[in-house]
């Protein structure tokens, strides 16, 4: 018989793992010295350990392996186990692909926000906004509740999201409690979801400005926008839009002084 160290070298399984397999009842030593407690194994146990290693590589649990080895001795008898495990791994692969897609989208979003931050211009500009597919959730409430709308729309939209979070404000004034707000995202395609309105959001001529700083300081940039509309005799339209190019991160809050918000106010055509 082989000592546990020798058996470890033969099977390419660590002594620590062999001891754990003993505790879990899937590889029982063929002899245990009563005085020293040393474990010894026969050559016949090598094949059993090889089978366990292979099954562990396929992510079978110890309980499943114990069941397989205790009740079956031919490969043909365990096909059902293998087919069931293949389905489990297929499901895991789908979930990993979903997680990878989510990671990729998160990385792209962070890099895009940083690039826009580097290229930021803070002057009031006129530009034409194209029509877009927009999915939004509209509610009556407070401004700091907008995150719930983004979460609801985000869950329904998934990989169809084609831009940063966006809010539409319908009041034309500051409301402390009962503001009319819609939060959502530009999409690459139409979707359908409970409580989610997906539609074409019309564009047009607009006054825009990029605001850097906390949301509490947005009023300064609104002042510039409305001063511009007044001086150029432009009639503004509701709802006003805020595009949250860079705000609290998905993982870390970040410094509010570095938040970037684009304010967009549509105006009547000439």
Backbone bond lengths (Angstrom), bond angles and torsions (degrees), N, CA, C in turn:
res aa  C-N    CA-C-N  psi(-1)  N-CA   C-N-CA  omega(-1)  CA-C   N-CA-C  phi
1 X - - - 1.463 - - 1.525 109.83 -
2 X 1.334 115.21 157.72 1.459 121.72 -178.61 1.523 109.98 -100.38
3 X 1.335 114.47 142.14 1.465 117.91 171.13 1.518 108.11 -67.67
4 X 1.331 116.78 166.87 1.466 119.53 -178.44 1.522 111.30 -63.78
5 X 1.348 116.59 -33.02 1.460 119.54 177.45 1.509 111.68 -66.30
6 X 1.347 116.17 -45.36 1.459 120.73 178.03 1.526 110.66 -63.57
7 X 1.321 115.17 -43.27 1.464 120.11 179.73 1.528 110.78 -62.56
8 X 1.318 116.25 -35.05 1.464 121.37 177.48 1.522 110.86 -63.29
9 X 1.346 117.11 -43.30 1.466 120.68 179.11 1.526 111.12 -66.22
10 X 1.320 117.29 -38.26 1.462 121.46 -179.11 1.530 110.87 -67.68
11 X 1.325 117.25 -45.65 1.477 121.54 -175.10 1.517 113.06 -86.42
12 X 1.336 117.07 -12.82 1.485 122.33 -176.14 1.515 111.08 62.67
13 X 1.323 115.73 35.03 1.466 122.97 176.75 1.518 107.31 -123.13
14 X 1.337 116.67 134.08 1.460 120.27 -175.10 1.522 111.83 -64.60
15 X 1.344 115.68 155.16 1.453 121.45 176.61 1.526 110.40 -59.01
16 X 1.328 116.32 -40.95 1.458 120.91 179.44 1.527 110.93 -58.43
17 X 1.339 116.47 -43.22 1.460 119.94 179.80 1.522 111.26 -68.61
18 X 1.328 117.25 -40.11 1.467 119.84 178.00 1.523 111.06 -61.17
19 X 1.328 116.68 -39.84 1.465 119.32 176.86 1.524 111.02 -63.83
20 X 1.339 115.85 -39.37 1.466 119.19 178.70 1.528 110.49 -66.08
21 X 1.345 116.80 -40.59 1.458 120.11 177.69 1.533 110.76 -61.37
22 X 1.326 116.21 -34.96 1.462 120.19 176.47 1.530 109.82 -64.39
23 X 1.334 116.23 -47.65 1.462 120.88 -179.63 1.524 111.26 -61.53
24 X 1.326 116.47 -34.42 1.462 120.71 -177.70 1.528 111.96 -85.80
25 X 1.322 116.89 -5.58 1.456 120.82 173.29 1.509 115.85 79.75
26 X 1.324 118.04 22.79 1.471 118.51 -179.95 1.530 111.96 -107.51
27 X 1.328 118.86 -20.79 1.469 122.00 171.88 1.526 107.23 -134.63
28 X 1.306 116.12 101.22 1.458 121.09 -179.18 1.524 108.98 -93.10
29 X 1.327 119.47 127.39 1.464 120.41 176.93 1.529 110.00 -55.95
30 X 1.346 115.74 147.52 1.460 119.74 179.27 1.531 111.70 -76.92
31 X 1.314 116.12 -19.62 1.465 119.38 177.90 1.522 108.53 -156.47
32 X 1.329 117.16 138.11 1.472 122.60 175.13 1.522 107.22 -124.80
33 X 1.327 115.97 121.22 1.463 120.31 179.46 1.529 109.00 -64.68
34 X 1.314 116.40 125.15 1.468 121.55 -175.42 1.515 111.95 -64.72
35 X 1.333 118.12 -32.74 1.472 121.04 -176.65 1.541 111.51 -84.70
36 X 1.327 116.18 -48.67 1.476 119.57 -175.33 1.524 113.30 -90.49
37 X 1.335 117.48 -23.06 1.465 120.81 -175.74 1.519 113.09 79.07
38 X 1.354 116.70 5.72 1.457 119.99 -179.20 1.533 110.09 -66.79
39 X 1.324 114.25 141.69 1.460 120.57 179.45 1.526 110.14 -96.50
40 X 1.350 116.25 143.91 1.457 122.04 177.64 1.525 109.03 -134.72
41 X 1.339 114.52 148.15 1.464 120.51 -174.40 1.521 110.80 -131.82
42 X 1.327 116.18 143.43 1.450 121.71 173.30 1.525 110.11 -85.83
43 X 1.314 115.71 163.95 1.462 120.85 179.10 1.529 111.18 -61.34
44 X 1.311 117.28 -30.10 1.468 120.67 -178.92 1.524 112.68 -62.28
45 X 1.323 117.63 -20.36 1.472 120.78 179.93 1.522 112.63 -79.72
46 X 1.357 115.80 -15.21 1.471 119.18 -179.27 1.526 110.54 -60.92
47 X 1.323 116.12 -44.61 1.465 120.37 -179.41 1.524 111.21 -62.44
48 X 1.319 117.43 -38.33 1.468 120.80 179.52 1.524 110.84 -63.98
49 X 1.335 116.10 -44.60 1.464 119.23 179.41 1.523 110.61 -64.17
50 X 1.345 117.43 -39.03 1.462 120.47 178.34 1.526 110.88 -60.51
51 X 1.337 115.97 -39.97 1.469 119.72 177.96 1.524 110.93 -65.32
52 X 1.331 116.67 -41.03 1.468 120.85 179.33 1.519 110.78 -62.72
53 X 1.344 116.17 -45.04 1.469 120.08 179.44 1.524 110.68 -58.80
54 X 1.326 116.32 -43.45 1.466 120.38 -179.56 1.524 110.87 -64.20
55 X 1.325 116.44 -43.61 1.460 120.11 -179.71 1.520 111.99 -67.62
56 X 1.330 116.66 -35.43 1.473 119.89 177.34 1.528 110.56 -66.26
57 X 1.352 116.20 -36.64 1.473 119.89 176.89 1.519 110.81 -61.74
58 X 1.331 116.53 -28.72 1.463 121.43 177.67 1.524 111.94 -87.43
59 X 1.335 116.62 6.95 1.455 125.27 175.80 1.522 113.48 66.95
60 X 1.332 117.02 31.01 1.457 119.85 168.29 1.528 108.18 -71.70
61 X 1.320 116.76 145.78 1.447 120.99 176.78 1.522 109.49 -78.53
62 X 1.334 115.72 162.79 1.461 120.68 178.01 1.522 110.09 -59.56
63 X 1.316 117.24 -41.38 1.456 121.28 179.21 1.518 111.60 -60.58
64 X 1.334 116.57 -42.36 1.468 120.90 179.01 1.522 110.59 -66.21
65 X 1.327 116.12 -40.97 1.470 120.05 179.39 1.526 110.46 -63.95
66 X 1.310 116.67 -41.75 1.464 120.47 178.57 1.527 110.26 -59.66
67 X 1.331 116.12 -42.02 1.457 121.06 179.60 1.526 110.98 -64.66
68 X 1.329 116.10 -44.32 1.467 120.63 -178.73 1.531 111.13 -62.80
69 X 1.329 116.00 -48.25 1.469 119.59 -174.33 1.524 112.76 -74.83
70 X 1.307 117.31 -26.45 1.466 119.44 -177.88 1.524 112.86 -81.37
71 X 1.317 116.34 -22.22 1.469 119.09 -172.59 1.516 114.17 -117.68
72 X 1.325 118.80 -6.77 1.463 120.64 -173.53 1.527 110.84 -137.10
73 X 1.316 115.47 147.94 1.462 119.84 -179.97 1.520 113.28 -132.50
74 X 1.331 118.44 -3.61 1.460 122.85 178.68 1.523 109.78 -121.75
75 X 1.346 116.36 143.72 1.470 120.81 178.26 1.528 111.77 -55.34
76 X 1.317 116.08 -40.11 1.466 119.97 -176.65 1.518 112.11 -61.60
77 X 1.328 116.73 -24.20 1.461 120.79 -177.51 1.526 112.79 -77.47
78 X 1.333 116.99 -15.71 1.474 118.99 -175.19 1.527 112.80 -111.18
79 X 1.339 116.58 12.38 1.473 119.62 179.34 1.524 110.95 -57.89
80 X 1.330 116.58 -39.80 1.465 119.91 -179.77 1.529 110.89 -60.85
81 X 1.333 116.81 -40.52 1.467 120.33 176.80 1.526 110.54 -61.95
82 X 1.348 115.37 -43.93 1.463 120.06 -177.98 1.525 111.33 -65.35
83 X 1.321 116.98 -40.57 1.467 119.91 179.55 1.530 110.80 -66.34
84 X 1.328 115.66 -39.58 1.461 119.54 178.71 1.532 110.51 -64.35
85 X 1.342 116.04 -41.11 1.463 119.65 179.96 1.526 111.35 -68.63
86 X 1.330 117.27 -33.83 1.459 120.30 177.18 1.522 110.50 -61.85
87 X 1.339 117.04 -39.27 1.474 120.70 176.69 1.524 110.43 -64.47
88 X 1.341 116.89 -40.70 1.468 120.66 178.03 1.532 110.34 -60.51
89 X 1.337 116.51 -44.45 1.463 120.50 -178.66 1.524 111.40 -69.39
90 X 1.339 117.37 -35.00 1.470 120.25 175.74 1.526 110.49 -61.25
91 X 1.325 116.36 -42.61 1.469 120.35 178.55 1.516 111.21 -64.39
92 X 1.338 116.26 -40.14 1.463 120.02 177.60 1.521 110.88 -64.65
93 X 1.341 116.33 -40.48 1.463 120.23 179.82 1.526 111.12 -61.23
94 X 1.339 116.15 -40.63 1.472 119.76 177.28 1.526 111.11 -62.47
95 X 1.328 115.54 -42.42 1.463 119.69 -179.90 1.521 110.85 -66.70
96 X 1.331 117.32 -39.46 1.460 120.34 177.96 1.528 110.87 -65.30
97 X 1.350 116.57 -38.12 1.470 118.59 177.26 1.518 110.62 -64.85
98 X 1.340 116.64 -39.09 1.467 119.75 177.42 1.519 110.50 -63.38
99 X 1.334 116.59 -43.00 1.459 120.82 179.53 1.526 110.80 -65.13
100 X 1.351 116.33 -38.58 1.460 119.59 179.31 1.531 110.72 -66.34
101 X 1.333 116.54 -41.89 1.464 119.92 177.11 1.526 110.76 -60.64
102 X 1.339 115.84 -40.48 1.455 120.16 178.63 1.526 111.01 -64.36
103 X 1.320 116.73 -42.08 1.469 120.91 177.50 1.525 110.69 -62.63
104 X 1.330 116.08 -44.10 1.465 120.31 -179.36 1.524 111.04 -61.78
105 X 1.336 116.26 -44.30 1.468 119.94 179.17 1.522 111.44 -64.84
106 X 1.334 116.33 -37.70 1.466 120.33 178.64 1.515 110.86 -65.08
107 X 1.326 116.83 -45.07 1.469 120.96 179.42 1.521 110.46 -62.11
108 X 1.342 117.26 -45.51 1.462 120.88 179.42 1.526 110.82 -61.07
109 X 1.336 116.52 -41.14 1.465 120.67 -179.39 1.523 110.89 -63.71
110 X 1.337 117.13 -44.39 1.462 121.09 -179.74 1.523 110.34 -63.57
111 X 1.330 117.18 -45.39 1.472 120.73 -179.56 1.525 110.96 -64.33
112 X 1.355 116.25 -39.76 1.463 120.21 -179.91 1.527 110.88 -64.43
113 X 1.326 116.84 -40.55 1.464 120.63 179.37 1.519 110.90 -65.58
114 X 1.339 116.90 -38.96 1.462 119.80 179.78 1.521 110.96 -67.74
115 X 1.343 116.26 -37.91 1.466 119.90 178.42 1.527 110.60 -64.39
116 X 1.316 116.89 -43.94 1.462 120.63 178.96 1.522 110.80 -64.57
117 X 1.322 116.92 -33.92 1.462 120.97 178.14 1.519 110.41 -63.92
118 X 1.334 116.08 -41.65 1.471 120.41 -179.14 1.525 111.77 -67.12
119 X 1.344 116.41 -30.81 1.468 120.52 -175.11 1.528 112.15 -99.62
120 X 1.299 117.34 13.27 1.459 121.86 -170.64 1.530 113.46 -66.78
121 X 1.358 115.69 135.14 1.459 123.75 172.43 1.529 107.43 -118.00
122 X 1.332 117.23 133.45 1.466 120.36 -174.24 1.530 113.40 -103.24
123 X 1.319 117.67 10.75 1.460 120.02 178.80 1.528 110.31 -80.11
124 X 1.343 115.61 153.59 1.462 120.39 172.40 1.518 108.35 -72.13
125 X 1.334 116.05 131.53 1.457 121.02 -177.95 1.513 110.09 -129.15
126 X 1.310 115.51 154.51 1.456 121.28 168.06 1.517 107.43 -103.31
127 X 1.319 116.56 134.22 1.461 119.36 174.72 1.508 109.90 -151.70
128 X 1.320 115.63 160.44 1.453 120.73 179.33 1.520 108.73 -94.82
129 X 1.323 117.23 126.40 1.462 122.58 178.28 1.517 109.22 -93.95
130 X 1.311 117.00 127.28 1.461 121.31 176.59 1.531 110.53 -73.40
131 X 1.321 115.46 155.46 1.463 119.62 170.57 1.532 108.63 -60.60
132 X 1.316 117.13 150.01 1.457 120.35 178.48 1.522 110.52 -142.85
133 X 1.320 116.03 154.88 1.460 120.72 169.47 1.524 106.52 -80.83
134 X 1.325 115.93 124.71 1.462 120.65 -173.78 1.524 109.39 -130.06
135 X 1.310 116.22 132.47 1.462 122.21 173.89 1.516 107.90 -112.24
136 X 1.325 116.98 125.07 1.454 119.64 -176.06 1.514 112.86 -139.88
137 X 1.317 114.69 160.47 1.466 122.04 173.77 1.527 106.32 -124.58
138 X 1.343 115.56 119.85 1.465 120.28 -175.93 1.523 110.28 -101.47
139 X 1.329 115.50 139.32 1.460 120.01 -179.23 1.528 109.89 -148.51
140 X 1.317 115.09 165.16 1.463 122.18 173.53 1.519 107.18 -111.27
141 X 1.329 116.13 120.23 1.462 118.22 -176.54 1.510 112.14 175.77
142 X 1.310 115.40 -150.21 1.456 121.60 -176.05 1.528 110.43 -97.99
143 X 1.323 114.13 157.78 1.464 119.54 -176.58 1.528 111.96 -63.92
144 X 1.325 117.50 -37.27 1.458 119.50 -175.95 1.527 113.45 -75.00
145 X 1.343 116.56 1.99 1.462 120.27 175.73 1.530 112.20 -92.23
146 X 1.322 117.21 2.65 1.462 121.50 -174.35 1.520 111.85 -62.28
147 X 1.341 117.18 -27.54 1.458 120.38 -179.53 1.519 112.72 -58.78
148 X 1.346 116.71 -34.07 1.466 120.29 178.87 1.528 110.87 -64.60
149 X 1.330 116.04 -38.04 1.464 119.83 178.07 1.518 110.65 -66.09
150 X 1.335 116.93 -43.45 1.463 120.25 178.55 1.524 110.84 -61.16
151 X 1.329 117.02 -41.31 1.466 120.70 -179.67 1.521 110.95 -64.14
152 X 1.322 115.99 -44.00 1.466 120.55 -178.45 1.528 110.54 -62.87
153 X 1.324 116.53 -46.96 1.463 120.24 -179.16 1.528 110.29 -69.78
154 X 1.329 116.55 -39.15 1.456 120.08 -179.32 1.510 112.59 -60.97
155 X 1.352 116.39 -41.83 1.464 119.78 179.29 1.528 111.15 -63.94
156 X 1.339 116.42 -36.75 1.467 120.32 -178.48 1.530 111.97 -77.05
157 X 1.324 116.77 -27.96 1.465 120.43 -171.52 1.518 113.45 -92.14
158 X 1.328 116.97 -36.51 1.461 120.76 177.48 1.513 113.18 56.16
159 X 1.350 114.69 -127.55 1.466 120.58 -174.52 1.527 113.07 -75.48
160 X 1.329 117.83 -1.28 1.465 120.45 178.24 1.529 111.90 -80.54
161 X 1.331 117.39 -10.87 1.470 120.79 -179.35 1.522 109.94 -63.92
162 X 1.326 116.21 130.24 1.462 120.95 -174.78 1.522 112.97 -123.30
163 X 1.316 117.61 16.31 1.457 120.09 -179.74 1.511 111.11 -172.04
164 X 1.338 117.01 176.30 1.465 120.23 -179.79 1.519 112.36 -71.21
165 X 1.320 115.95 168.88 1.461 121.74 178.08 1.526 109.88 -58.67
166 X 1.331 114.86 147.26 1.467 120.89 -173.65 1.520 108.83 -143.82
167 X 1.332 115.81 139.03 1.464 120.67 178.66 1.521 109.81 -122.96
168 X 1.335 115.39 141.95 1.460 122.22 174.95 1.526 107.76 -113.01
169 X 1.323 116.58 130.66 1.466 121.99 -178.37 1.525 108.85 -115.98
170 X 1.352 115.72 121.14 1.455 122.12 -168.57 1.530 114.24 -99.23
171 X 1.323 119.47 -4.61 1.468 120.43 -170.62 1.521 114.71 -85.75
172 X 1.317 117.41 -33.08 1.457 119.09 -174.58 1.508 113.44 76.37
173 X 1.343 116.51 11.21 1.458 122.13 178.04 1.526 108.48 -157.96
174 X 1.312 116.30 166.91 1.459 120.45 177.89 1.527 109.66 -81.81
175 X 1.334 116.71 127.29 1.466 121.69 179.93 1.523 108.94 -121.15
176 X 1.313 116.71 126.53 1.456 119.96 -175.58 1.520 113.34 -72.15
177 X 1.337 118.70 -35.48 1.465 120.05 -173.57 1.525 114.07 -125.76
178 X 1.323 116.84 -46.72 1.456 119.55 -169.71 1.521 112.06 -109.26
179 X 1.320 115.71 54.01 1.458 120.27 178.93 1.524 110.11 -74.78
180 X 1.325 115.96 147.83 1.460 122.80 175.90 1.535 107.57 -94.87
181 X 1.321 116.28 108.24 1.465 121.72 -169.99 1.521 110.23 -131.29
182 X 1.316 115.65 144.94 1.463 121.15 172.04 1.523 108.33 -130.84
183 X 1.311 116.09 125.21 1.455 120.98 178.29 1.512 110.47 -113.39
184 X 1.346 116.48 140.78 1.456 118.36 -179.87 1.509 113.06 -177.48
185 X 1.332 115.08 -157.33 1.465 121.67 -174.89 1.522 110.92 -143.24
186 X 1.323 115.44 149.31 1.456 120.56 165.74 1.523 107.62 -70.81
187 X 1.336 116.63 139.66 1.459 121.44 -177.66 1.522 111.34 -119.79
188 X 1.328 114.69 159.89 1.459 120.82 175.77 1.523 111.49 -86.53
189 X 1.336 117.45 -16.08 1.459 121.76 179.63 1.524 108.55 -156.56
190 X 1.309 116.44 164.60 1.462 120.89 178.44 1.521 110.49 -73.53
191 X 1.324 115.98 147.31 1.459 121.89 175.08 1.526 108.55 -133.56
192 X 1.313 115.45 170.68 1.466 121.27 174.07 1.516 107.71 -130.06
193 X 1.314 117.20 134.48 1.454 120.13 179.92 1.507 111.50 -157.79
194 X 1.319 116.94 151.15 1.451 122.43 179.63 1.524 110.04 -59.83
195 X 1.324 116.72 125.43 1.473 123.71 178.39 1.526 112.95 70.78
196 X 1.334 118.28 3.13 1.455 121.11 -178.59 1.522 108.97 -103.81
197 X 1.326 116.00 127.82 1.463 119.50 175.71 1.518 108.70 -100.80
198 X 1.307 116.40 121.36 1.460 121.94 177.56 1.520 108.15 -112.79
199 X 1.324 116.56 124.68 1.456 120.34 -175.20 1.518 109.63 -155.25
200 X 1.326 115.44 173.08 1.461 120.66 172.02 1.527 107.58 -85.24
201 X 1.322 115.47 119.10 1.468 120.96 177.10 1.517 107.21 -91.98
202 X 1.314 115.06 116.23 1.453 120.31 -174.74 1.529 111.26 -68.27
203 X 1.311 114.42 141.13 1.457 120.60 176.09 1.515 111.01 -95.36
204 X 1.320 115.71 -150.47 1.455 120.63 -179.89 1.520 111.41 140.16
205 X 1.289 115.30 -173.09 1.460 121.62 179.06 1.525 109.02 -67.60
206 X 1.329 116.29 137.72 1.462 119.09 -176.72 1.529 111.14 -147.45
207 X 1.324 113.39 160.95 1.470 122.12 169.96 1.520 105.77 -107.43
208 X 1.328 116.84 130.93 1.460 119.71 -177.68 1.527 110.70 -133.04
209 X 1.324 114.29 157.66 1.455 120.54 174.21 1.521 108.33 -154.16
210 X 1.312 116.03 143.01 1.455 121.25 174.32 1.524 108.64 -95.35
211 X 1.312 115.37 123.15 1.470 121.41 -178.03 1.519 109.25 -106.95
212 X 1.319 116.68 126.80 1.460 121.04 174.57 1.520 108.69 -107.91
213 X 1.318 115.71 123.12 1.460 120.35 -179.74 1.518 110.87 141.52
214 X 1.303 115.57 -179.37 1.459 121.04 -177.78 1.522 110.78 -68.05
215 X 1.312 115.82 162.84 1.461 120.35 -179.59 1.523 111.18 -66.89
216 X 1.332 116.94 -26.20 1.464 120.26 179.01 1.525 112.20 -66.14
217 X 1.338 117.10 -18.35 1.469 120.24 -177.98 1.526 112.64 -101.82
218 X 1.328 118.65 9.16 1.461 121.28 -178.79 1.526 112.95 -61.41
219 X 1.321 116.23 -26.74 1.462 119.84 -179.05 1.517 113.25 -54.93
220 X 1.333 117.49 -33.24 1.472 120.86 -179.87 1.524 110.83 -62.71
221 X 1.340 116.25 -39.98 1.459 119.45 -179.42 1.524 111.31 -75.81
222 X 1.344 117.24 -34.56 1.468 119.14 174.44 1.531 110.48 -61.23
223 X 1.315 115.08 -37.68 1.473 118.84 178.36 1.523 110.59 -59.91
224 X 1.328 116.89 -41.63 1.468 120.53 179.54 1.528 111.41 -65.53
225 X 1.343 115.69 -39.63 1.463 119.89 -179.80 1.525 110.97 -63.91
226 X 1.339 116.76 -46.61 1.459 119.50 -176.74 1.531 111.64 -73.78
227 X 1.324 116.50 -28.57 1.467 118.97 173.75 1.528 110.03 -65.47
228 X 1.328 115.35 -38.96 1.463 120.12 178.58 1.525 110.30 -65.14
229 X 1.349 116.83 -46.14 1.466 119.28 -179.01 1.527 111.09 -62.86
230 X 1.335 115.65 -36.15 1.468 119.57 179.47 1.532 111.20 -67.85
231 X 1.315 115.92 -45.12 1.464 119.35 -176.81 1.529 112.02 -69.70
232 X 1.345 116.67 -27.01 1.463 119.83 -179.58 1.534 111.85 -101.62
233 X 1.354 115.30 8.78 1.457 121.95 176.63 1.535 111.59 54.43
234 X 1.336 114.63 49.26 1.455 121.09 179.05 1.524 109.18 -105.52
235 X 1.317 116.64 137.58 1.461 121.49 178.86 1.531 108.98 -95.93
236 X 1.317 116.58 117.97 1.464 120.91 -177.21 1.522 111.98 -81.75
237 X 1.350 115.19 159.17 1.461 121.50 -178.44 1.530 109.61 -127.77
238 X 1.315 114.41 152.29 1.467 121.03 173.36 1.528 109.22 -96.70
239 X 1.327 117.19 155.34 1.465 126.90 0.82 1.527 111.17 -83.64
240 X 1.323 116.42 153.49 1.461 120.27 169.43 1.530 107.67 -76.82
241 X 1.329 115.06 156.52 1.461 119.92 -177.23 1.530 110.36 -122.91
242 X 1.309 114.47 143.74 1.465 120.39 171.19 1.523 108.10 -127.22
243 X 1.334 116.11 125.63 1.466 122.54 178.15 1.525 107.07 -106.27
244 X 1.322 116.95 120.82 1.473 121.05 -174.51 1.530 109.43 -93.18
245 X 1.331 113.21 81.73 1.463 120.33 -175.52 1.525 111.26 -65.54
246 X 1.303 116.10 -43.39 1.467 120.47 177.73 1.514 108.31 -142.74
247 X 1.316 116.76 116.23 1.456 121.84 179.58 1.509 109.47 -137.84
248 X 1.313 117.68 -149.20 1.464 119.73 174.95 1.523 109.61 -56.78
249 X 1.325 117.07 134.12 1.449 120.53 -178.14 1.514 112.03 -68.99
250 X 1.322 115.23 171.20 1.456 120.67 177.55 1.522 111.11 -72.19
251 X 1.332 116.02 -21.39 1.458 120.81 -178.34 1.524 112.13 -120.96
252 X 1.333 116.39 -38.13 1.456 121.74 -177.33 1.522 109.59 -123.12
253 X 1.331 116.11 147.47 1.460 120.32 -176.60 1.525 112.20 -67.18
254 X 1.315 117.58 -36.45 1.454 120.12 -177.34 1.521 111.89 76.52
255 X 1.323 116.29 177.70 1.465 122.88 -179.30 1.528 109.41 -92.49
256 X 1.341 118.94 116.99 1.477 120.85 -179.56 1.531 113.18 -55.19
257 X 1.327 117.95 -24.79 1.461 119.84 178.65 1.521 111.55 -64.86
258 X 1.331 116.69 -20.68 1.465 120.78 -178.23 1.531 112.89 -100.26
259 X 1.330 118.00 2.12 1.465 119.88 177.87 1.528 109.02 -63.55
260 X 1.320 116.33 144.17 1.464 121.42 177.79 1.527 108.48 -126.34
261 X 1.311 115.47 124.16 1.468 122.28 -179.57 1.518 108.68 -127.61
262 X 1.305 116.59 129.92 1.458 119.64 173.89 1.515 109.43 -96.24
263 X 1.325 116.10 122.24 1.467 121.80 175.10 1.522 108.17 -94.10
264 X 1.306 116.17 130.28 1.463 121.97 178.43 1.525 109.17 -126.22
265 X 1.320 115.75 125.02 1.464 120.45 177.60 1.513 108.00 -126.00
266 X 1.325 116.66 114.93 1.447 119.98 179.14 1.528 110.72 -73.21
267 X 1.299 115.66 149.92 1.471 121.01 179.55 1.526 108.91 -126.35
268 X 1.345 113.86 158.29 1.464 118.99 177.74 1.529 109.77 -64.69
269 X 1.335 116.83 140.97 1.473 118.93 178.20 1.515 110.75 -65.96
270 X 1.326 114.54 157.48 1.467 119.54 178.50 1.532 110.57 -63.30
